[in-house]
Amino acid sequence: MTRTYRRLALAALLLALVVVSLGAYVRLSDAGLGCPDWPGCYGQLVGVPDEAHEIHAAEHRFGQPVEAPKAWKEMIHRYAAGLLGLAILALAVLAWRERGRRSPWLEVLLLAVVAGQALLGMLTVTRLLKPVIVTSHLLGGMSTLALLAVLVLRDMATRRAQAKVLPGGLRLLAALALLALFIQIALGGWVSSNYAAAICADFPTCQGSWWPEMDAHHAFTLDRELGATANGALLSGAALTAIHWTHRLFAGLVLVLAGGFGLRLLVRAETRVYGQCLLTALLLQIGLGIANVLLQLPLALAVAHNTGAALLLCATLAATFRVFQRSEARQPYPAAGFTRHFQAVR
């Protein structure tokens, strides 16, 4: 792969991490509806209304006051996401031009995910922060980050010697840890999109109990509006508690699987650095989660918790990619011997 492609893929990966963090910042600072329209803001594709006549016209047209600080947060996020989309489009074009040497379908898939992200971004605004759409948008961002990480890891693997085959049990543990982490990220997105993070202000208990009152039925009904049940009634505190407590309980499973995976990597010389990175990211993420509960969700820590999830995903994905690498294929001994004999006869 060309040097241009490699640099662009790495730049896109870093930009995706920035976009994920900006998205969390916009959501957690209540700026998700800072712009009532899409893709522009109060009818403007560049900037937000700041002159008196622009503000008056925007408020008359959209029927709500212009909050410039929130609007700028949302637009900066959109500009960064747009730039990321262009970078991914360029990657797809470069890969398609070199399709004779390798398949470009991963880049094409990535482009499709980004297109879906744009649609979800629009629906997030037009459907007034409906939780299932907001959570899907977050998962789309994480999926974009993960696919870009795979592109970078794949390119790194092609430029170095094939790695030693690792035990099948380690590969199974890697797959389980990665799956559990993705589910946990989805649960975390559900907590955030339902504003349920502050419902439990103590740790390790919740509301002073190991098993607080919960309403799982309304908590995990997907087709409903923000803060409401499917019937339109106010979403209860018990439902918010169920959302938060489920996320916290599942974090224990992630700790066991991802932690066990990291420890297994740590004892092997060829995977030790992967284990160190994974365990560091895991411990950091757990610490940020506990701090957010005890300090009641300060904005900086809440955004850091989202960024930490992205970093943990990348660390787990890199370790999983390494574990699934295989050494160069070798022929069974009889076949190899037959080949050598045939060449000698010739």
Order of alpha helices (4+ residues) and beta strands (2+ residues): alpha-alpha-alpha-alpha-alpha-alpha-alpha-alpha-alpha-alpha-alpha
